Amino acid sequence: MRILLVEDEAELARWLSRSLARHAGFVVDWADTGFLALKRLEVEEFDAVVLDLGLPDIDGHSLLAKMRARDDRTPVLVLTARDSLAERIGTLHEGADDFLPKPFVVEELEARLMALIRRSRGKEHPRLSLGDLVFDTAAQRFTVAGQPMALSPREHAVLRVLIQRSGEPMNKQHILDRIVSDDSEINLEAIEVLVHRLRKKLATTSVQIVTLRGMGYSLETTDG
């Protein structure tokens, strides 16, 4: 899952990026100004936004208003040092989906982000399934017919992206953006290799990775 972190404090942003990647497997992109965040949101797709209100140029309130004005429905979790009732109510009315007062523990931030992303996809239960393939989002584990599936970390990341968007085509660049950070050396050709390996491991299951010419890969059931 790909997160846009909008935070002007570099040290906090680096710590959050490392923590979210290590504990929950998020791919975190960082924007240190509201202007940069808006530009990225115009051309890139994220599963959620973590937004600090105290930004140096466009403040968090204005950024949120601009997002919602152009019908950008990406879930937004607001980080705020001002934990008053009026602040919380105002932020929610402006279009935020959740908020977390500073200071906070990263485990709570992870849990809230997972809940936001599940709700945005209409999935309250922390399990994604297709055929006999199940992904437990809380345990970060795949099973097939109830049995654990042996996957390398990168195979796991690619399959997680595909099951989150099962039935929808995902091109190689979209998959790559969601499994690695900007400084990773993995490339588009590596995605082809990982998909090839996954197809072998899914060969005896009721799901398959289908190639849709000109559109990308789609995870689908073998009977449909």
N, C-alpha and C positions, 0 to 999 in steps of 0.2 A: 504494500500500500504506500502511496506517495503523498507526502505531506509538504505543504509550503509553510515554513516558519517565518513569520514577519516580526522581527525583533532587532532593535538597534544596538543592544548590548552584546558585543562580540563574544565575550567570555561566556555569558549565559547561553547564547545561541550555539556555540561549539559544544558546550556540555549537554544541552538538550538534544542536539543532533546525534551525538555519540550514544547517549543513553537510550533514545528511542530506537535507534538502529540495533543496539546490542540486546535490549530486553524484548522488544516486540517485532523486530524485523522491518520497521518502517524505513523507507527511503526518504530522507529529509532534504529538501532544498531550502536554502536560506536567502531571504531578502532583507536587507538592513534598512530599507526605506519604504514608505507607503507607495511612492511613485513606481519604484522597481517592482513591487508586489503586483500593482495593477497591470503593469506591462506584461508580466509573466502570466497572470491570470487571463489576459486577453488571448494568448496564443498557446498556452499549455493547459493540460488537464490534471487536476489534483483530486485526491480522495477527500481531503480535508485541509483546512487552514487553521494554524495556531497563530493568533493575532494579539500582539501587545498594543495597548491603546496609546501609550506615550511615545509616538514616533516623531522624528525631528522635522519632517516635512508635512505630508498629509497625515493627520492623526488617525488613530484607529477607528474612531467614530465615522469620520468622513470616508475612509476607505471602505468600511462596511456598507455605508449608504450608497456609494458608487457601485459596489458589487451588486447589491440588491436592485438598484435602479435599472441596471442592464440585464436583470433576470439571471444573474449568476447565482445558482442555488447550491454551490459548494458548501458543505457544512463548515461552520466557523466556530471555533472555541476561543474565547477571549481570555487572555491573561491580564489581570488588573491588580494594581497595588491598592486601589480604592474600593474596599469591600463594603460599601454602604448599600442599604436596601434600595435607595433611589438609583444608585449606579447600576446595580444588577437589573432592576426592572427596566431602566432606560436602555441598557445594552440589549436586552432581549427584545424590546419593542423595535429597536433599530434593525433587527434581523439576525442577531447572534443566536446560535443554537445551544450554546452552553458557555459557562464562564468558570474560571478557576482563579481564586485570589492568591496573590503572592504573599509569603513563600508557600511552596507546595512540594509534594513528593512526586517524583517522576512516575511512580507506579499508578498514582491516581490519574495523572494526565493520560497515561497509556490506556487505562480502563475507560476513561471518558471518550477518548478518541475512537476506540473500538466500538463503543456504544453508538456514537454519532454516525459512524460509517455504516453500521448495521441498519440503523433506523433510516438512513438516507436511501438504502437499497430495499427497504421494506422487509428486513430480516431481523426480527428482535431476538431470535434464538441464536446463540453463538455457534451455529453449525451451518456449513454450506454443503449441499449434497447434490449429486447428479448420478443417476443410476446407483451402482453399488459403491461409488466413490464418495467419501465423506471427509470434509475438512473441519476439524474442531478448532475454531478461532481462538478459544481460550488456551488450549493446550498446544496450539500451533502444530497439529499432527494430522496426517492423512491416514485413513484406513480404507481398505477394500474388503467389503463383506465382513466388516468387523475386525479384520486383521491389519496390524500396522504395516505401512508401506515404507520400504527402505528407499530413501532418496538422499542424494547429495544436497548440500545447502543450496546450490544454484538450481538444481532440478526442483527442489521444494519451492523456491521462490517463483520460478516460471509457472509451475502448476498452480500455485496459489493465485497468481494473477489471472490465469485462465478460468479457474473455477469461480472466482469472484465475478467474472463477466461471462459465465457460461452461456453458450448460444449466440454470443456476439463476436464478430471478428475483431482480432487484435493484431495489428501489424507488428513487425519486429521492433521498430523504434519505440512504440508504445510499451511493449513488454520490457525492453531494455531500460526505459525511463523509470519503470516501477520496481526494478530489482537491484539497481546499482546507483551509487552516488555519482556526481559529476566527475570525480577524479579517478574512477575505476578504469581499469584497462580492458575490461570485457567489451567486445564489439558485437556487431550484428551477426557476423558469421558464427559466433559462439552461441547465439540464440538458436540458430538452425541445428547445431550439434545437440544442444540440450533438448530441443523438441524431438529430435531423432531418438535420443535415449529414453525420453518419456514415452514415446510411442511403443517402444519395446516393452517397457514396464507395464503399460496399460493394455497390452495385446490380449490378455486373458480376462479383462474386465468388461463391463457393459458400457464403457465410455471410450471415446477416441478423440484424437486431435485431428481435425479436418483442415486442409489447406484450401482457402477460398481465393482463387486467382485474383490478384490485384488488391486484395483486402486484408489478407493475413491468416492467422490461425484461429480456429474456434473449437472449444471443447463441447462435444455433443455426445448423446447416447447412440449406441450402435443400432438401436431399433428405430431411430428417427432421422 
